[in-house]
Amino acid sequence: MTKGVTLDEAKRRRAEREAAEKPKPGPKPYANGHDKEALPFFDFATASAVRWRDQDLQPMEFTVAELLPHNTAWLIGGDSGSGKSILMQTLCTCVAADRPFLGRAVRHGRAIYVTGEDRDDILHARQLRIFKALDLSWDDVGDNLLVRSIADKEMWLFNERGPTPHGLALVDEITKLGGQTSVGVIDSASLTFDAEEIKRRPVADFMRYLNRTAVLIGGSIGLVAHTSRSSRGDARSMVSGSTAWVAQARAGLLLESVEDGEAKLSLIAPNYTRAVEPIGLAWNDDGVLLPKVEPEGVLASIQQRKHDEIAFKLVKERWDGAGDPIGRRDLPKELAKRGEMKVAEAKAAIERLISDGRIHTSRKPRGASGLRPTSHEKNQG
């Protein structure tokens, strides 16, 4: 002990030295890269809507037309074994090769598929099956397709404190590739989110982080998730955990298995696009999910005529009945409820009947409007 310094004084000085040497925490970073004292949070001084007056509105860009908006984060939910992983590897293959995905145009470019679930040999075998199903080869994708398995490591990207070193490294390594990455898929949420999936705040922070990352890399980020045990095919329960998963995603896809080796892909949360009909899928002999092949030629014509007659019969019954006629929106729902045809098939039948002049919209005397057989109007005239 230094001469003339008491024990208490020595302890105090040592505590001061240790406190001075200890790194001080900096301000909490925000999405704009500033701390909360450096920039007005809302900045209403520059919020006037007049700022848009002389700006040309840019059309919305999509990674996959009608389904996945660009520069955003999106989700795909589904039960275990429903085919989410192979469907997402197929998506990345289509983007890399500039081939339509499920019949929809893609934004051609680099595609990255990172999975914590499947080994490298599984991904290799799956890729060969995808190539065969799409009639593609290694030359078609070139260096645009990046597939990485992290199944033998922990891949936590985000926790309650924010992005982890692995999460920051993922973004850093993507940006080092140069150019723009059209799409990146992370498989899965349960292996990358190191917090409770039911807690709204960290879930929302993670999804906002992915949205910012999508803008940074100039593409879209997809996150594979498992459905809720109480999934009802709606946005609130399409993935397990907090509703913030879907609320902060700009699109939500739900993959559901259907009987006889078929499945359907539904756009549950179309935040930046119009609602689209569910896409029918079927497993081919090599275990790849592809758009369901509809009957062609003579068989298709016979099936369409059958649908037309079923729809026409219902229109006639409702018009001749004592109640209100059936409308264009209700007819497909009613036929689907009866199990006589799918909603999309009923809508197509209505369009054909109208185009052929067999039905049209009219109003009953002192009654409601709805679909009416054209022959009735001619007979009464």
Phi, psi and omega in degrees: 000140181296138182298132176088000181249127180288165179298317179297321180294321179296318178297320181296316180295320178297319178297322178294318179298316181296321179294323180291325181282338182288128181298136180271136179294137179276179179294148180294124181290147177245173186301329182275002177087002182247159171276166190292340177277341187277341185213134175304133187295312182265329176052056181295343180299334180245021186262005182300133179295344180298339181298340181272352191303317184259014180260135175283133180287123179275134180295148178294132179261150183230142169287317171232122185308133177073344187249306190238105178292148182281161179058034180218168171256141181221165183239151164230122180249156179176159177291161175300133180082004181283342178111015183301314186295312181291330177293322180287325175291328175293318177303311181298323178296317180295318179296317181293326184264358183059048176244145178302143176253115183055039177081007183241142182297148180241162173270108186295139177162195180291139178230132183238127177239115180243126183229140174257009186254317188250143179289166183297322181292329176293317179297321179297311180297320179296320181297321178296321178293322178294315177304314181297316182294325183262001182058051180238171178220177178301325181295332182289329181262330179054223180273004181285337184257116178244121182234124184226130174261130174242031186293338182265008181224165171278136186234045179291123183256339187206142174221192185293343178268351180125198180294139179277171174305324177293320179296318178292322180295323179300312180295318182298317182289328177292316181294329179293340179293338182080162181067199181244139174266122184290318181209143172229135181240131179247123184235102017217179181298321184293340181257359183236342182257106186265060176202177181285126184293346182271346181279120187295317186298304180295327177296313179298320178298317180298314181294322176295322177298318178293323177296318178294322179296321179300317177295319182298317182273354179074030181215209175234152182242123177254138180239125180274132182221161177268148181287159175291151177297335180256026184304129180244014180076023177236173186296330184291333188227022182284340174227155181286154178097206184293151175292348179295336177304310183279323183300323181269352175277145181271353173202145179229119178256139178237121178258121182235138176282142177238161183296161176062042173069024180244163179213171175219145179246120183244141174270099187277324183236079181276072185295323185246015182210170178282160177292143179235156178293146176305144182265120178284132181233158178213146176281129175276181185295338181263009177076039177240135178279122181230160176304137180297131181278121178274154178299145183241169173060227185298319180298320179295318180297318179297316181295319180295318178297323178296316178296319180300317182291322178296315180294318180297320180298318180292320177301315182294317180300317183287327179287321181284340183286174183281340182272200181281150174291165180269140181269172183294329180283325185278333183300309180300320180296318182294317180292323178292322178296324178285346181081017183273335174190167178282162181301315181297321179293322179293319178298319178295322179296318178301314181298319179294318180296321177292316179298324180279357179078017183274333177223161174202171179271131180213178180236134176289149176303123181055032181222193182275165177267158180177191181283140184223135174296129182298328181300329178297315182295322178294318182294324181282339179280000000 
